[in-house]
Amino acid sequence: MKILVTCPPMLGMIDAFRPRFAQYGVELTAAKVVQTLSVEELKDIVPQHDGWIIGDDPATREVFLTGQAGKLKAAVKWGIGVDNVDFAACKELGIPITNTPNMFGGEVADIAVGYVIALARETFQIDAAVKQGQWPKPRGISLAGKTVALVGFGDIGRHTARRLLASDMQVIAYDPSAADVPELASVQRATWPDRLEEADFIVITCALNTSSRHMLNADTLAQAKHGVRIVNVGRGPIIDESALEAALHSGKVYSAALDVFEVEPLPSTSSLRSHPRCIFGSHNASNTADAVVRTSEIAIDKLMDFLGVKAP
């Protein structure tokens, strides 16, 4: 049996997992990928494998059809986000598939709050200026008493809320499907975009779906407080980047920290790159050694179970 891995965080530590694949007696293919493979690349390589551990690749119906015509028998989406995977097609085609939920809420929350602090105290601008021989002293804002509009109250959102509350911030959570959490009773709940004008920060941790795509757009940004700071560790298309650019230039949005983008990697032509008060990540918020090991081992075991492969 041959297994294909196309998930960059797992590929970054792939040598650590080779013994586990060997234990199952399967052959590993570690794809060469920066962020994702294209549909055409996937159509060429997926059919050659019995199992597939998927990253953020476009795992479309077309890809699964081609895979089924070859050797593909099962797949696992590494991580929690599933917006890139056609689960309905897998069900129709009889290809067992799952993801690895609730794996790195803490890790992504750490990055989200790190971005909140960086935007509040402008540490990124200080760092850049000191490296250029300057000695700036920008006046930041304190976290205590500030209000966060937290978009998404699932595993990542709840971990983020705990950290924000520990900084004496007020949190308004937006998530119609999330249940109340007794230990987070001080988190207020609202329906998007109600009360957006109260928020000093907008922190996005939700999944991408038809209702969340471009939920932060020109209209909702118009309702926000002037000078709001924005953090996105969810998915890039949740923000309409053209509207964000306009709001950054007008001052409606004071600064933004984006770990994810509408197109990834961020194109060299993106005008966001020229904005002095933006921090950029590389869709890397979950990527710690601890989280990668934990998630990858579960993904491998789930895939082997689908394939009926037992370790000796």
C-alpha positions as CSV (number, residue, x, y, z in Angstrom):
1,M,0.0,0.0,0.0
2,K,1.1,3.5,-0.7
3,I,0.1,6.6,1.3
4,L,0.4,10.2,0.1
5,V,1.0,13.1,2.4
6,T,0.4,16.7,1.1
7,C,0.1,18.6,4.4
8,P,3.0,21.1,4.9
9,P,3.2,21.0,8.7
10,M,3.4,17.2,8.7
11,L,5.8,17.2,5.8
12,G,8.0,19.5,7.7
13,M,8.5,16.7,10.3
14,I,8.0,13.8,8.0
15,D,11.1,11.9,9.1
16,A,9.6,11.6,12.6
17,F,6.7,9.7,11.1
18,R,8.5,7.3,8.8
19,P,8.9,4.7,11.5
20,R,5.2,4.8,12.1
21,F,4.4,4.2,8.5
22,A,7.0,1.5,8.4
23,Q,5.3,-0.1,11.4
24,Y,2.1,-0.4,9.4
25,G,4.1,-1.8,6.4
26,V,3.0,0.9,4.0
27,E,5.0,3.0,1.5
28,L,5.1,6.8,2.1
29,T,5.1,9.5,-0.6
30,A,6.0,12.9,0.9
31,A,4.8,15.4,-1.7
32,K,6.9,18.5,-2.5
33,V,4.6,21.4,-1.7
34,V,4.8,24.9,-0.3
35,Q,1.2,25.4,0.6
36,T,-1.0,23.4,-1.7
37,L,-0.8,21.3,-4.9
38,S,-3.0,22.2,-7.8
39,V,-6.0,20.2,-9.0
40,E,-4.0,19.0,-12.0
41,E,-1.0,18.0,-9.8
42,L,-3.4,16.1,-7.5
43,K,-5.1,14.3,-10.4
44,D,-1.7,13.1,-11.5
45,I,-0.5,11.8,-8.1
46,V,-3.5,10.9,-6.0
47,P,-4.6,7.9,-8.1
48,Q,-1.3,6.2,-7.5
49,H,-2.0,5.9,-3.8
50,D,-4.3,3.9,-1.6
51,G,-4.6,6.6,1.1
52,W,-4.2,10.3,1.3
53,I,-3.5,12.6,4.2
54,I,-4.8,16.0,2.9
55,G,-3.5,19.5,3.7
56,D,-5.2,22.6,2.4
57,D,-5.2,21.3,-1.1
58,P,-8.2,21.6,-3.4
59,A,-9.6,18.1,-2.6
60,T,-12.4,18.5,-5.1
61,R,-14.9,16.0,-6.6
62,E,-12.8,15.9,-9.8
63,V,-9.7,14.9,-7.7
64,F,-11.6,12.2,-5.9
65,L,-13.2,10.9,-9.1
66,T,-9.7,10.5,-10.6
67,G,-8.4,9.0,-7.3
68,Q,-11.2,6.4,-7.3
69,A,-10.5,5.4,-10.9
70,G,-7.0,4.6,-9.6
71,K,-6.0,3.1,-6.2
72,L,-7.5,5.6,-3.8
73,K,-9.6,3.9,-1.0
74,A,-9.6,6.4,1.9
75,A,-8.5,9.8,3.0
76,V,-8.0,11.9,6.2
77,K,-8.0,15.7,6.3
78,W,-5.1,16.7,8.5
79,G,-6.3,19.3,11.0
80,I,-9.7,20.9,11.6
81,G,-10.5,23.0,8.6
82,V,-12.5,21.2,5.9
83,D,-13.6,24.0,3.5
84,N,-11.2,22.7,0.9
85,V,-12.5,19.1,0.9
86,D,-15.6,17.8,-0.9
87,F,-17.0,15.5,1.7
88,A,-20.2,15.0,-0.2
89,A,-18.3,13.7,-3.2
90,C,-16.5,11.2,-0.9
91,K,-19.7,10.0,0.5
92,E,-21.2,9.5,-2.9
93,L,-18.1,7.8,-4.2
94,G,-17.8,5.6,-1.1
95,I,-14.4,6.9,-0.1
96,P,-14.2,6.9,3.7
97,I,-12.9,10.3,5.0
98,T,-12.7,12.3,8.2
99,N,-10.7,15.1,9.8
100,T,-8.8,15.5,13.1
101,P,-11.0,17.9,15.1
102,N,-10.1,19.8,18.3
103,M,-6.4,19.3,17.7
104,F,-4.8,22.7,18.1
105,G,-7.2,25.2,19.7
106,G,-4.6,26.3,22.2
107,E,-1.8,26.7,19.6
108,V,-3.9,28.9,17.3
109,A,-5.3,30.8,20.3
110,D,-1.7,31.6,21.3
111,I,-1.0,33.1,17.9
112,A,-4.3,35.0,17.9
113,V,-3.5,36.6,21.3
114,G,0.1,37.2,20.3
115,Y,-1.2,39.2,17.3
116,V,-3.6,41.2,19.6
117,I,-0.7,42.2,21.8
118,A,1.5,43.0,18.8
119,L,-1.2,45.3,17.3
120,A,-2.0,46.9,20.7
121,R,1.7,47.7,21.4
122,E,3.0,48.0,17.8
123,T,5.9,45.7,18.7
124,F,6.3,44.8,15.0
125,Q,6.9,48.4,14.0
126,I,9.4,48.9,16.8
127,D,11.3,45.7,15.8
128,A,11.5,46.8,12.2
129,A,12.6,50.4,13.1
130,V,15.3,49.3,15.6
131,K,16.8,46.9,13.0
132,Q,17.1,50.0,10.8
133,G,19.0,51.9,13.5
134,Q,16.1,53.9,14.9
135,W,14.8,54.0,18.4
136,P,11.0,54.6,18.2
137,K,8.6,54.9,21.1
138,P,5.0,54.5,19.7
139,R,2.2,54.9,22.2
140,G,0.2,51.7,22.2
141,I,-3.1,50.9,23.9
142,S,-3.7,48.8,27.0
143,L,-5.6,45.5,26.8
144,A,-7.5,45.8,30.0
145,G,-10.9,47.2,29.5
146,K,-10.9,46.8,25.7
147,T,-13.6,44.9,23.9
148,V,-13.0,42.1,21.4
149,A,-15.5,40.9,18.8
150,L,-14.6,37.2,18.7
151,V,-15.9,35.7,15.5
152,G,-16.2,31.9,16.1
153,F,-16.7,30.2,19.5
154,G,-15.6,26.7,18.7
155,D,-12.5,25.1,20.1
156,I,-10.1,27.8,18.9
157,G,-12.5,30.6,19.9
158,R,-13.0,29.2,23.4
159,H,-9.3,28.9,23.9
160,T,-8.8,32.4,22.6
161,A,-11.6,33.8,24.9
162,R,-9.9,32.3,28.0
163,R,-6.6,34.1,27.1
164,L,-8.4,37.4,26.4
165,L,-10.4,37.3,29.6
166,A,-7.1,36.7,31.5
167,S,-6.0,40.0,30.1
168,D,-9.1,41.7,31.6
169,M,-10.6,42.2,28.2
170,Q,-14.3,42.0,27.4
171,V,-15.4,39.5,24.9
172,I,-18.4,39.4,22.6
173,A,-18.6,36.1,20.8
174,Y,-20.4,35.5,17.5
175,D,-21.3,31.9,16.6
176,P,-24.9,30.8,16.1
177,S,-24.1,27.1,16.5
178,A,-21.9,27.2,19.6
179,A,-23.3,26.2,22.9
180,D,-22.8,28.3,26.0
181,V,-19.8,27.3,28.1
182,P,-20.4,27.6,31.9
183,E,-16.7,28.3,32.6
184,L,-16.9,31.2,30.1
185,A,-20.1,32.7,31.4
186,S,-18.6,36.2,31.3
187,V,-18.3,36.0,27.5
188,Q,-21.2,37.9,26.0
189,R,-23.0,36.6,22.9
190,A,-24.4,38.5,19.9
191,T,-25.6,38.0,16.4
192,W,-23.3,39.2,13.7
193,P,-22.8,42.2,13.1
194,D,-24.7,43.5,16.1
195,R,-22.6,45.6,18.6
196,L,-19.6,45.6,16.2
197,E,-19.3,49.3,16.9
198,E,-18.2,48.5,20.5
199,A,-15.2,46.4,19.5
200,D,-11.6,47.7,19.7
201,F,-10.5,44.4,18.2
202,I,-12.1,41.9,15.8
203,V,-10.6,38.5,16.1
204,I,-11.6,35.9,13.6
205,T,-11.3,32.2,14.5
206,C,-14.3,30.7,12.7
207,A,-14.4,28.1,9.8
208,L,-15.0,29.1,6.2
209,N,-18.5,28.2,4.8
210,T,-21.1,29.9,2.7
211,S,-22.3,32.1,5.5
212,S,-18.9,33.2,6.7
213,R,-17.3,34.0,3.3
214,H,-16.7,37.8,3.2
215,M,-18.6,38.3,6.4
216,L,-16.1,41.1,7.1
217,N,-16.8,43.4,4.1
218,A,-17.3,47.0,3.3
219,D,-20.8,47.1,4.9
220,T,-19.8,45.4,8.2
221,L,-16.5,47.4,8.4
222,A,-18.6,50.5,8.1
223,Q,-20.4,49.5,11.3
224,A,-17.1,49.0,13.1
225,K,-15.4,51.5,15.5
226,H,-13.0,53.9,13.8
227,G,-9.5,52.6,14.4
228,V,-10.5,49.0,15.0
229,R,-7.7,46.4,14.9
230,I,-8.3,43.1,13.1
231,V,-6.8,39.6,13.6
232,N,-7.6,36.7,11.3
233,V,-6.4,33.2,12.2
234,G,-9.5,31.5,10.6
235,R,-9.6,31.4,6.8
236,G,-8.6,34.2,4.4
237,P,-11.9,34.5,2.4
238,I,-13.8,35.4,5.6
239,I,-12.4,38.9,5.0
240,D,-13.0,40.7,1.7
241,E,-9.4,41.9,1.3
242,S,-10.3,44.7,-1.1
243,A,-12.6,46.1,1.6
244,L,-9.9,45.7,4.2
245,E,-7.4,47.5,2.1
246,A,-9.7,50.4,1.6
247,A,-10.5,50.5,5.3
248,L,-6.7,50.5,6.2
249,H,-6.0,53.4,3.8
250,S,-8.9,55.4,5.3
251,G,-7.9,54.7,8.9
252,K,-11.2,53.0,9.6
253,V,-9.0,49.9,10.4
254,Y,-5.9,51.0,12.3
255,S,-4.0,47.8,11.8
256,A,-4.4,44.2,10.9
257,A,-2.6,40.9,11.6
258,L,-3.4,38.2,9.0
259,D,-2.2,34.6,9.3
260,V,-4.4,33.6,6.3
261,F,-5.3,35.2,3.0
262,E,-7.8,34.9,0.1
263,V,-4.9,33.6,-2.1
264,E,-2.1,31.7,-0.5
265,P,0.8,32.2,-0.6
266,L,0.1,36.0,-0.5
267,P,0.8,37.2,-4.1
268,S,3.8,39.5,-4.5
269,T,1.4,42.0,-6.2
270,S,-0.9,42.3,-3.2
271,S,-1.2,45.9,-2.1
272,L,-1.6,44.7,1.5
273,R,2.2,44.2,1.5
274,S,2.8,47.9,1.3
275,H,0.7,48.8,4.3
276,P,2.9,49.7,7.2
277,R,0.6,48.6,10.0
278,C,0.0,45.0,8.8
279,I,1.5,41.9,10.3
280,F,1.6,38.8,8.1
281,G,1.7,35.1,8.9
282,S,2.0,32.2,6.5
283,H,-1.1,30.1,7.5
284,N,1.1,28.7,10.2
285,A,-0.8,29.3,13.5
286,S,-1.2,25.6,14.4
287,N,2.3,24.7,13.5
288,T,4.1,23.6,16.7
289,A,6.1,20.4,17.0
290,D,3.8,19.2,19.8
291,A,0.6,19.8,17.8
292,V,2.1,18.4,14.5
293,V,3.1,15.1,16.3
294,R,-0.3,14.8,18.1
295,T,-2.3,15.5,14.9
296,S,-0.2,13.5,12.5
297,E,-0.3,10.4,14.7
298,I,-4.1,10.5,14.9
299,A,-4.3,11.1,11.2
300,I,-2.1,8.1,10.4
301,D,-4.1,5.8,12.8
302,K,-7.4,7.0,11.3
303,L,-6.3,6.4,7.8
304,M,-4.9,2.9,8.6
305,D,-8.1,2.0,10.3
306,F,-10.1,3.0,7.2
307,L,-7.7,0.9,5.1
308,G,-7.9,-2.1,7.4
309,V,-4.2,-2.1,8.0
310,K,-3.1,-3.3,11.4
311,A,0.3,-2.7,13.0
312,P,2.1,-5.9,13.9
